[in-house]
C-alpha cells in the first residue's frame, strides 16, 4: 500500500509539473497575442471607429470617376491558390472593389490568354494576367500568347509593344532597373512585408488567437514602412516615369479546407492548397462539416490570409471615365491613381493635384506640368491627416497638424513631386496614402 501511495504521489506530482510546464509554455508563446485580443486590439478598434466618424464628403476636383481596384492577386489558375469566382466576387463586393487584375502563375512557358476569369461579374471587372520572372504582366488582348522562353526582358518588350502592361513585382528583390520596357512597380506588397520578417512564429500565433475576431488588426501588425522600395522608386522617377501601385498578392492559401466530392467523400487540402487526404463522412467527423457553400466547401479554417481582409488593405484608387479594361490600362499607365490602406479609412474623395496661380486645376497625380504654369500643389481628403511632399526622394515639406486640405505654394523647380498622407486613429500616426508623382518640367 505504501508503495502504491508513493507511486500515486510521484504520478500526481509529475502530472502537475507537466501541466505547469505546458501552461508556462502556452503563456510564453501566446501571452502577447492574448494581450492583443483582450486589450490592444479592442482599444485600437474603438479608436479607429471614432476616427472614422470624422469622415467628410469632398467636392470632386476633376470630372473623372474613382474606381477601387486590386493588382497582383491569385485565383485557382495558380498552383498555390484555390480562389474561385465566388470567393473573388463576394469579397470584392463586400469591400467595394470595382476591378481585379489577376496575376496567376502560368502553367508552362507558353502562356495563352484569355484564361481563368475575364469579364464583368456582378459589377466587378476581372482581367487575367501573369506573375512570372519578377513581372506583373497583363497582355490586355482578346487573344495573346506570351512565350516566356524568350527571356523576361524580351517578354517585357513584346507585351508592352502590343499594348499590354508590365510592372515589376516584389521590388525588394533584384531587377533589371535599366529595362526600358517595364512601366511601373509595386511600392507596397503585403507578402513582401511578411517575407522580410526574421521570425514568422509570432505572426502565426497572433493570427491563431485573433484571426477569427481581429484578423484585420493582425494584418496591420505585419506592416512595415518599405522605405528602401520607396527610395528606389523615387530614384527611378528622376530618370523616367515609373508608376507605383499597391500589390495585394493574395492567394488565400494559408488555411485548411474540406470540399465535398461528387461521390460523397470529402477532400482535405492544406497550406498552399495541397491535397492532404480524402475521407468518408462518418459520425466521427460529421460534426466538423457544415452545408456546402457555392463552391462545395464544407469546412474552412482560414489561418492567416483571406480575400475578405486583404481586399480592405492596400487598395488602388484610379481616376477614370469608365470601368473597362482599356480605360483602366490607360489610367494605370498614366499614373492617375494612388494607393491607400482602406482599412484605416476609405480614401474615395482624396485627390492630389496642381493648380495655376489663379487656382485653376492643371492636372492630377501622374500628369506632367510646366514649372512656369504651376501655382501650388494641393490635396483634399475625406479624413484629416498629416501631409508630406517628397521630391526626387527628398522631403520638401511636412505638416504637423491634422487637416483635410493641403496647399504648398513655395517656389517649385523641375522634378517628381509625390505626396504621402498619414492619419492618427489612435496614439500613433499611420501611413495611409501614397500617391503617384506630379512631374514638373
GIUR-V427893 format. One record per pair of residues at least 6 apart in sequence whose ideal C-beta (glycine too) atoms are under 8 Angstrom apart, sorted by sequence separation. I is the first residue (numbers start at 0). J is the second residue. D is the distance in Angstrom with one decimal. If there is no record, write none. Layout:
# GIUR-V427893
((I	J	D) (I	J	D))
This chain:
# GIUR-V427893
((73	79	7.1) (74	80	5.9) (75	81	5.4) (90	96	7.6) (91	97	7.8) (118	124	7.7) (119	125	7.7) (129	135	7.8) (130	136	7.9) (158	164	7.4) (159	165	5.4) (185	191	7.5) (193	199	7.2) (196	202	6.6) (235	241	4.4) (259	265	5.8) (260	266	5.7) (268	274	5.5) (269	275	4.8) (278	284	6.5) (291	297	5.3) (320	326	6.0) (330	336	6.5) (354	360	5.4) (355	361	5.6) (362	368	5.2) (388	394	7.2) (389	395	6.9) (422	428	7.2) (423	429	7.1) (73	80	4.1) (75	82	5.7) (118	125	6.4) (128	135	6.5) (129	136	5.2) (138	145	6.3) (147	154	6.1) (158	165	5.3) (167	174	5.2) (174	181	7.7) (209	216	6.7) (210	217	6.3) (258	265	6.8) (267	274	7.3) (268	275	6.2) (290	297	7.2) (319	326	4.8) (339	346	3.7) (353	360	7.4) (354	361	6.0) (361	368	5.2) (387	394	6.2) (388	395	4.5) (398	405	6.7) (421	428	4.3) (422	429	6.0) (74	82	4.0) (75	83	6.1) (91	99	6.2) (117	125	6.2) (128	136	5.7) (129	137	7.8) (146	154	7.3) (149	157	7.0) (206	214	7.1) (209	217	4.9) (257	265	4.9) (258	266	5.0) (266	274	6.4) (267	275	4.3) (280	288	6.8) (289	297	5.7) (319	327	6.4) (352	360	5.5) (353	361	4.8) (378	386	6.1) (388	396	5.0) (421	429	6.1) (73	82	6.3) (74	83	7.3) (116	125	4.6) (117	126	6.3) (128	137	3.6) (136	145	7.2) (145	154	6.1) (193	202	6.9) (232	241	6.6) (257	266	6.9) (267	276	4.8) (288	297	4.0) (289	298	7.0) (337	346	7.3) (352	361	7.7) (353	362	5.4) (387	396	7.3) (388	397	7.5) (421	430	5.6) (422	431	4.5) (72	82	7.9) (74	84	7.9) (117	127	5.3) (127	137	7.4) (128	138	7.4) (155	165	4.6) (257	267	5.3) (258	268	7.3) (266	276	7.9) (267	277	7.2) (287	297	8.0) (288	298	5.6) (317	327	6.4) (319	329	7.6) (339	349	7.0) (352	362	6.7) (353	363	7.7) (387	397	4.3) (420	430	8.0) (421	431	5.9) (103	114	7.8) (116	127	6.6) (126	137	5.9) (146	157	7.9) (154	165	7.8) (206	217	5.0) (232	243	5.3) (256	267	7.4) (257	268	7.8) (266	277	5.1) (267	278	6.9) (287	298	5.5) (319	330	4.5) (352	363	4.6) (361	372	6.1) (386	397	7.2) (387	398	7.5) (396	407	5.6) (419	430	6.8) (420	431	5.1) (87	99	6.1) (103	115	5.8) (115	127	4.8) (145	157	7.5) (205	217	4.8) (255	267	7.0) (256	268	5.1) (265	277	7.0) (318	330	6.1) (337	349	6.9) (351	363	6.6) (352	364	7.4) (361	373	6.9) (376	388	6.5) (385	397	7.1) (386	398	4.8) (395	407	7.6) (420	432	3.9) (74	87	6.3) (114	127	5.7) (126	139	7.2) (145	158	6.5) (255	268	7.2) (264	277	5.3) (265	278	5.4) (317	330	5.1) (350	363	6.2) (351	364	4.8) (353	366	7.3) (385	398	5.3) (396	409	7.1) (405	418	7.6) (419	432	6.8) (101	115	6.3) (113	127	5.9) (167	181	5.4) (170	184	4.9) (255	269	5.4) (264	278	6.5) (265	279	7.6) (317	331	6.5) (337	351	6.7) (385	399	6.9) (395	409	7.8) (418	432	7.3) (419	433	5.7) (101	116	6.8) (112	127	6.1) (132	147	6.6) (165	180	6.2) (166	181	6.7) (170	185	5.0) (202	217	7.7) (205	220	6.5) (255	270	7.9) (264	279	5.6) (265	280	6.0) (353	368	5.4) (385	400	7.3) (418	433	8.0) (419	434	7.6) (129	145	6.7) (131	147	6.1) (165	181	5.1) (166	182	6.3) (167	183	7.3) (169	185	6.9) (170	186	7.4) (254	270	7.7) (256	272	7.9) (263	279	7.5) (264	280	7.4) (319	335	7.3) (358	374	7.1) (385	401	6.6) (386	402	7.2) (417	433	7.3) (418	434	4.5) (134	151	6.4) (165	182	5.9) (166	183	4.1) (167	184	4.3) (168	185	5.8) (171	188	7.8) (253	270	5.9) (260	277	7.4) (263	280	6.7) (318	335	4.4) (355	372	5.7) (357	374	7.2) (384	401	6.4) (385	402	7.8) (417	434	5.4) (133	151	6.7) (136	154	7.3) (143	161	7.2) (164	182	6.3) (166	184	5.9) (167	185	6.7) (170	188	7.4) (202	220	7.8) (252	270	6.8) (317	335	6.5) (318	336	6.6) (355	373	6.9) (356	374	3.8) (383	401	3.9) (384	402	7.2) (417	435	6.5) (110	129	5.6) (132	151	3.8) (136	155	7.6) (164	183	7.7) (166	185	6.9) (169	188	6.2) (202	221	6.2) (252	271	5.3) (265	284	7.7) (317	336	4.3) (354	373	7.9) (355	374	4.7) (383	402	5.9) (386	405	4.1) (388	407	6.0) (417	436	4.1) (131	151	8.0) (134	154	7.2) (138	158	5.9) (143	163	7.5) (160	180	7.8) (168	188	7.3) (171	191	5.1) (252	272	5.3) (255	275	7.9) (316	336	5.9) (353	373	5.7) (354	374	5.3) (383	403	5.3) (416	436	5.6) (417	437	7.6) (110	131	7.5) (134	155	6.8) (140	161	6.8) (159	180	4.9) (169	190	7.7) (170	191	7.7) (250	271	8.0) (315	336	5.4) (316	337	5.5) (353	374	7.9) (354	375	5.7) (382	403	7.5) (395	416	7.3) (415	436	3.8) (416	437	5.1) (69	91	7.9) (132	154	7.0) (136	158	5.4) (140	162	6.7) (158	180	7.9) (169	191	5.7) (315	337	7.5) (316	338	7.6) (353	375	7.3) (381	403	7.7) (401	423	6.7) (415	437	7.6) (416	438	7.8) (80	103	7.5) (138	161	6.9) (139	162	5.7) (140	163	7.1) (152	175	6.2) (155	178	5.9) (159	182	6.5) (171	194	7.6) (265	288	7.0) (315	338	5.5) (316	339	6.2) (353	376	5.6) (354	377	5.9) (380	403	5.3) (391	414	4.7) (415	438	5.3) (416	439	6.5) (99	123	6.5) (101	125	6.5) (103	127	6.8) (105	129	5.3) (139	163	4.8) (151	175	7.9) (156	180	4.7) (171	195	6.5) (314	338	7.1) (352	376	7.8) (353	377	7.2) (379	403	6.9) (380	404	7.3) (390	414	4.7) (391	415	5.8) (414	438	7.8) (415	439	7.9) (76	101	7.5) (79	104	7.3) (97	122	7.6) (98	123	7.0) (99	124	7.2) (100	125	8.0) (101	126	6.8) (103	128	7.5) (104	129	7.2) (138	163	4.3) (139	164	6.4) (155	180	4.0) (196	221	7.4) (313	338	5.7) (314	339	5.9) (351	376	7.5) (352	377	5.6) (379	404	5.6) (380	405	7.7) (390	415	6.8) (414	439	6.0) (77	103	4.4) (78	104	5.9) (97	123	6.8) (98	124	4.1) (99	125	4.9) (100	126	5.1) (101	127	5.2) (102	128	4.8) (103	129	6.6) (104	130	6.0) (105	131	5.6) (112	138	5.2) (137	163	5.7) (152	178	5.4) (155	181	5.6) (313	339	7.6) (314	340	7.7) (351	377	7.5) (352	378	7.3) (378	404	7.1) (379	405	7.8) (390	416	5.0) (413	439	5.4) (67	94	7.9) (69	96	6.0) (72	99	6.4) (74	101	5.6) (76	103	3.7) (77	104	4.5) (96	123	6.7) (97	124	6.5) (98	125	7.3) (99	126	7.5) (101	128	5.8) (102	129	6.0) (103	130	7.2) (104	131	6.5) (136	163	6.4) (137	164	4.6) (313	340	6.0) (314	341	4.3) (337	364	6.0) (351	378	4.7) (377	404	7.5) (378	405	4.2) (389	416	7.3) (412	439	7.2) (413	440	5.6) (67	95	5.8) (68	96	6.5) (72	100	7.9) (73	101	6.9) (76	104	7.6) (98	126	7.3) (100	128	5.8) (102	130	3.9) (112	140	6.7) (113	141	7.0) (136	164	6.5) (152	180	7.2) (193	221	5.9) (195	223	6.9) (312	340	6.2) (313	341	7.9) (335	363	6.1) (336	364	7.2) (350	378	6.7) (377	405	6.2) (388	416	5.9) (389	417	5.3) (411	439	5.9) (67	96	5.2) (68	97	5.8) (69	98	7.5) (71	100	7.5) (72	101	6.0) (73	102	6.8) (74	103	5.8) (87	116	7.2) (92	121	6.5) (113	142	7.4) (135	164	7.8) (136	165	4.8) (189	218	7.5) (192	221	5.3) (259	288	7.9) (312	341	6.8) (335	364	6.5) (336	365	7.2) (349	378	7.2) (350	379	5.6) (376	405	8.0) (377	406	4.8) (388	417	7.6) (389	418	7.6) (67	97	5.3) (68	98	4.0) (69	99	5.3) (70	100	4.6) (72	102	6.6) (73	103	5.6) (76	106	7.8) (92	122	7.3) (112	142	6.8) (135	165	7.6) (136	166	7.4) (192	222	6.3) (257	287	7.2) (311	341	5.2) (312	342	5.7) (316	346	5.8) (334	364	6.1) (335	365	4.5) (349	379	6.9) (376	406	7.5) (377	407	7.6) (388	418	5.9) (389	419	6.5) (66	97	4.2) (67	98	7.9) (68	99	6.9) (69	100	7.0) (71	102	4.8) (73	104	7.3) (92	123	6.6) (111	142	8.0) (112	143	4.5) (134	165	5.6) (135	166	4.5) (192	223	5.7) (257	288	6.6) (311	342	5.0) (316	347	6.6) (334	365	2.6) (335	366	7.7) (348	379	7.3) (349	380	5.0) (375	406	5.3) (376	407	4.9) (387	418	7.0) (66	98	6.2) (68	100	6.8) (70	102	7.4) (84	116	5.7) (88	120	5.1) (91	123	4.5) (111	143	7.2) (112	144	7.5) (134	166	7.1) (135	167	7.4) (189	221	7.1) (259	291	5.0) (265	297	6.5) (314	346	7.7) (318	350	7.8) (333	365	4.8) (334	366	7.8) (348	380	7.3) (349	381	6.3) (375	407	6.0) (376	408	8.0) (386	418	6.4) (387	419	4.5) (88	121	5.4) (102	135	4.9) (111	144	5.0) (112	145	7.5) (134	167	6.7) (135	168	4.6) (192	225	7.3) (265	298	7.8) (316	349	7.0) (333	366	7.7) (348	381	4.0) (375	408	3.8) (386	419	7.5) (387	420	7.5) (102	136	7.6) (110	144	6.9) (111	145	7.9) (133	167	6.2) (134	168	6.2) (191	225	7.2) (346	380	7.6) (347	381	6.9) (374	408	6.4) (386	420	5.7) (387	421	7.4) (88	123	5.2) (100	135	8.0) (102	137	7.9) (109	144	6.1) (110	145	4.2) (133	168	5.8) (260	295	7.9) (346	381	6.8) (376	411	7.5) (385	420	7.0) (84	120	6.3) (87	123	7.4) (109	145	7.8) (110	146	7.7) (128	164	7.6) (133	169	6.5) (258	294	7.4) (259	295	5.0) (345	381	7.2) (346	382	7.7) (384	420	4.4) (385	421	4.7) (100	137	6.0) (109	146	6.1) (110	147	6.3) (188	225	8.0) (258	295	4.9) (259	296	7.7) (344	381	7.1) (384	421	5.8) (385	422	7.7) (76	114	6.3) (87	125	7.0) (108	146	6.6) (109	147	7.8) (130	168	5.7) (187	225	5.8) (258	296	5.2) (259	297	5.2) (344	382	4.6) (373	411	5.5) (384	422	4.6) (385	423	7.5) (76	115	4.1) (108	147	4.6) (133	172	6.5) (186	225	7.2) (257	296	6.8) (258	297	7.0) (383	422	7.2) (384	423	7.7) (75	115	7.4) (105	145	7.6) (108	148	4.8) (256	296	5.5) (257	297	5.4) (376	416	6.1) (378	418	5.9) (380	420	6.6) (382	422	5.7) (74	115	5.8) (133	174	5.6) (187	228	7.5) (257	298	3.7) (370	411	5.9) (74	116	6.3) (105	147	6.7) (186	228	6.0) (256	298	6.4) (257	299	7.9) (370	412	6.5) (376	418	7.6) (378	420	7.4) (185	228	7.5) (186	229	6.1) (255	298	7.5) (256	299	5.2) (370	413	5.8) (385	428	6.2) (184	228	8.0) (255	299	7.7) (256	300	7.6) (254	299	6.6) (255	300	4.6) (318	363	6.3) (186	232	5.5) (254	300	5.9) (134	181	7.5) (184	231	7.9) (254	301	4.5) (255	302	7.4) (384	431	6.2) (184	232	6.2) (253	301	8.0) (254	302	5.3) (384	432	7.5) (253	302	5.1) (254	303	7.5) (382	431	7.5) (135	185	7.3) (251	301	7.4) (253	303	4.1) (254	304	7.7) (76	127	7.5) (184	235	7.5) (253	304	5.4) (254	305	7.9) (252	304	7.0) (380	432	7.8) (77	130	8.0) (251	304	5.7) (364	417	7.5) (171	225	7.3) (250	304	6.7) (251	305	5.7) (364	418	7.6) (176	231	7.5) (191	246	7.9) (249	304	6.1) (251	306	5.3) (171	227	7.3) (190	246	7.7) (73	130	7.6) (171	228	6.1) (184	241	5.9) (186	243	3.8) (188	245	7.8) (189	246	7.5) (191	248	7.5) (249	306	5.8) (170	228	5.1) (183	241	5.9) (184	242	7.8) (185	243	7.6) (186	244	6.7) (187	245	4.8) (188	246	4.1) (189	247	6.7) (190	248	4.0) (71	130	6.6) (176	235	6.5) (182	241	7.2) (183	242	3.8) (184	243	6.1) (185	244	6.5) (186	245	6.8) (187	246	6.8) (189	248	5.9) (179	239	7.9) (181	241	7.7) (182	242	6.5) (183	243	6.4) (184	244	7.8) (185	245	7.3) (188	248	5.3) (189	249	7.7) (249	309	4.2) (170	231	6.8) (183	244	6.2) (185	246	4.2) (249	310	7.5) (376	437	6.5) (170	232	7.8) (247	309	5.2) (247	310	7.1) (71	135	5.0) (70	135	6.5) (247	312	7.0) (102	168	7.3) (247	313	6.5) (373	439	6.3) (246	313	7.2) (351	418	4.7) (245	313	3.4) (245	314	6.8) (368	437	6.5) (370	439	4.9) (245	315	5.6) (364	434	4.5) (365	435	4.8) (368	438	7.2) (369	439	7.4) (370	440	6.8) (244	315	5.3) (349	420	7.6) (364	435	4.4) (365	436	7.6) (366	437	6.1) (367	438	4.3) (368	439	5.8) (369	440	6.3) (364	436	6.8) (365	437	7.5) (366	438	7.1) (367	439	7.7) (368	440	7.5) (364	437	5.9) (367	440	5.8) (363	437	7.5) (362	437	6.7) (166	242	7.7) (166	244	6.9) (168	246	6.7) (344	422	6.4) (343	422	5.8) (168	248	7.9) (344	424	7.8) (343	424	6.2) (349	432	6.2) (351	434	4.5) (353	437	5.3) (346	431	7.1) (352	437	7.7) (217	303	7.9) (343	429	6.1) (346	432	5.8) (351	437	7.1) (244	331	7.3) (344	431	6.8) (343	431	5.3) (242	331	6.7) (340	429	7.6) (218	308	5.7) (242	332	6.6) (340	430	6.9) (210	301	6.8) (214	305	6.9) (218	309	7.4) (242	333	7.8) (243	334	7.9) (340	431	5.6) (210	302	6.3) (242	334	4.3) (244	336	6.9) (339	431	5.9) (210	303	6.9) (215	308	5.6) (245	338	3.6) (339	432	4.7) (214	308	5.0) (218	312	6.2) (240	334	6.9) (242	336	7.7) (244	338	6.1) (245	339	8.0) (338	432	7.1) (339	433	7.8) (207	302	6.8) (243	338	7.2) (337	432	5.7) (338	433	4.9) (70	166	7.5) (206	302	5.8) (215	311	6.8) (337	433	6.5) (338	434	8.0) (71	168	6.1) (206	303	4.7) (337	434	4.1) (337	435	6.4) (203	302	7.5) (336	435	6.3) (203	303	7.3) (335	435	7.5) (202	303	7.6) (334	435	3.8) (334	436	7.3) (135	246	7.1) (71	185	6.8) (71	188	7.1) (222	340	7.9) (189	309	6.6) (189	312	6.3) (219	342	6.8) (242	365	6.9) (189	313	6.5) (218	342	7.4) (187	313	5.2) (215	342	5.5) (240	367	7.9) (183	331	7.4) (183	332	7.5) (182	332	5.7) (187	338	6.4) (186	338	6.7) (237	391	5.0) (236	391	7.2) (237	392	7.6) (233	389	6.6) (233	391	6.0) (234	392	6.1) (233	392	3.6) (230	392	5.9) (164	328	6.1) (86	251	6.7) (162	328	7.7) (82	249	7.9) (164	331	6.7) (82	250	7.3) (164	332	6.8) (40	209	6.3) (44	213	7.3) (82	251	5.6) (31	201	7.0) (35	205	6.4) (80	250	4.3) (81	251	7.4) (79	250	5.6) (80	251	6.5) (81	252	7.2) (32	204	5.0) (36	208	5.5) (40	212	7.9) (44	216	7.0) (80	252	5.4) (31	204	7.6) (32	205	4.6) (35	208	7.2) (36	209	5.3) (40	213	4.2) (43	216	5.9) (77	250	6.8) (79	252	5.4) (31	205	7.4) (35	209	5.8) (70	244	5.5) (29	204	5.7) (32	207	7.2) (33	208	6.1) (70	245	7.5) (71	246	3.8) (72	247	4.6) (73	248	7.7) (81	256	7.2) (28	204	5.9) (32	208	3.7) (36	212	7.2) (40	216	4.5) (70	246	6.1) (71	247	5.9) (72	248	6.5) (73	249	6.7) (32	209	6.1) (36	213	6.6) (39	216	7.8) (70	247	7.1) (71	248	5.1) (72	249	4.6) (73	250	4.6) (237	414	7.3) (29	207	8.0) (35	213	7.1) (69	247	4.6) (72	250	7.8) (237	415	6.6) (29	208	6.0) (73	252	8.0) (236	415	4.1) (69	249	7.8) (35	216	7.3) (236	417	7.9) (35	217	7.7) (233	415	7.2) (233	417	7.6) (35	220	7.8) (139	324	6.1) (139	325	7.5) (81	268	6.9) (245	433	7.6) (139	328	5.4) (243	433	7.0) (81	272	4.5) (137	328	7.6) (79	271	4.6) (80	272	6.2) (243	435	5.9) (79	272	6.2) (242	435	5.6) (124	322	5.5) (126	324	5.2) (240	438	6.7) (124	323	7.3) (124	324	6.9) (236	436	5.8) (126	327	7.5) (236	438	7.7) (119	322	7.9) (124	327	7.3) (229	433	7.6) (224	430	6.3) (85	292	7.5) (85	293	4.7) (86	294	7.1) (222	430	7.9) (85	294	5.5) (83	294	4.8) (94	307	7.2) (93	307	6.2) (96	310	5.4) (90	305	7.6) (91	306	7.9) (90	306	3.6) (94	310	4.1) (89	306	7.9) (90	307	4.7) (93	310	7.4) (94	311	4.8) (89	307	7.9) (96	314	7.1) (87	306	6.4) (91	310	6.2) (98	317	7.9) (86	306	5.6) (90	310	4.8) (94	314	7.9) (82	306	6.8) (98	322	6.6) (97	322	5.7) (100	327	7.5) (98	327	5.9) (72	306	8.0) (72	309	7.8) (69	310	6.4) (69	314	6.6) (70	315	6.2) (68	314	7.3) (69	315	6.9) (187	433	7.2) (67	314	5.3) (68	315	5.1) (94	341	7.3) (186	433	6.0) (67	315	7.2) (68	316	8.0) (67	316	5.9) (68	317	5.9) (66	316	7.4) (67	317	7.9) (95	345	7.2) (65	316	5.4) (66	317	5.0) (65	317	7.0) (65	318	5.9) (66	319	5.7) (64	318	7.4) (65	319	7.9) (63	318	4.2) (64	319	6.3) (63	319	6.0) (64	320	6.7) (66	322	5.7) (61	318	6.5) (63	320	6.0) (64	321	7.8) (64	322	8.0) (68	327	7.0) (66	327	7.4) (70	331	7.9) (63	335	7.5) (67	341	7.4) (67	347	7.0) (65	347	5.4) (65	348	7.7) (59	348	7.8) (61	350	7.0) (54	344	6.9) (60	350	4.3) (54	345	7.9) (57	348	3.7) (59	350	7.5) (61	352	7.4) (56	348	6.9) (57	349	7.3) (60	352	5.3) (50	343	7.9) (51	344	5.7) (57	350	7.6) (50	344	7.1) (47	343	7.0) (61	360	6.7) (60	360	5.9) (61	363	6.1) (60	363	7.1) (60	379	6.4) (58	379	7.6) (57	379	5.1) (57	380	7.0) (57	381	5.3) (56	381	7.2) (55	381	5.8) (54	381	5.4) (55	382	7.8) (54	382	6.1) (53	382	6.3) (53	383	6.1) (51	382	7.6) (50	382	7.4) (57	403	7.9) (55	403	6.2) (50	422	7.0) (50	423	7.4) (51	424	7.7) (50	424	3.8) (49	424	7.7) (50	425	7.8) (47	424	4.5) (46	424	5.2) (47	425	7.3) (46	425	3.9) (46	426	8.0) (43	424	7.7) (43	425	5.9) (42	425	7.5))
